[in-house]
Amino acid sequence: MPNILNNEGNSLEQWSLLKLVKIARIGSLLIASQFLSVALDEGIIRMHTYYFGPRLGLFAMAASIMLRFAPILIGTVLIILASWWLSDGLTRIKWTESEIETARLWAESHDLNRTAMWLLFSLAFVEIVVSYFAWHVWKIPHLRATRLFFDSLTLLCIPPLVVSCIVDELRQDALAPRPHSDWAKCHKGLHSEHWGER
């Protein structure tokens, strides 16, 4: 973790493009796993009184807070850092074309096709609408944790969104012209041997 947060000097060169893409996907999966954290959090809150006793209530509360907020915070930090370094590296052309192609193929292998993406977003939208009517219109009795569990299911859309954005960025970079190589060719042409002989 200290190496990830250290952005001085040659820190960008220490990370390969494929590793940055994998870190971004790991962060998105951490955010998507929030619904599991809500379930574990509810289990700790309900069971600590019977098994931990009153003395360990503070420990149970700390674990509850960590389960509730840690996945989203850590996942967000990983996505932001990986995306920032990836964009910076592609702009300054720190990676070779083979590295970019390898990372793009790996990201595409973990990207959802258009039908699966449409289905996932449709289910997320239906879940939001049904939850709203269930909790606010029909006034169905429910626990707060139950509402958080179902609402956090919409976070399952985060991993395909992150991977799709990375794939688009890598494709655009692969199609973009290489200014440094073009400049090198022009520079070489201006100083050719034919001009020197004349």
Protein Blocks (a to p, Z undefined) as FASTA:
>chain_A
ZZmmpcghjlmmmpcfklmmmmmmmmmmmmmmmmmmmmmmmmmmmmmmmmnommlmmmmm
mmmmmmmmmmmmmmmmmmmmmmmmmmmmmmnopacfklmmmmmmmmmmmpccfklmmmmm
mmmmmmmmmmmmmmmmnopacdfklmmmmmmmmmmmmmmmmmmmmmmmmmmmmmpccfkl
mmmmmmmmmmcfklmmZZ
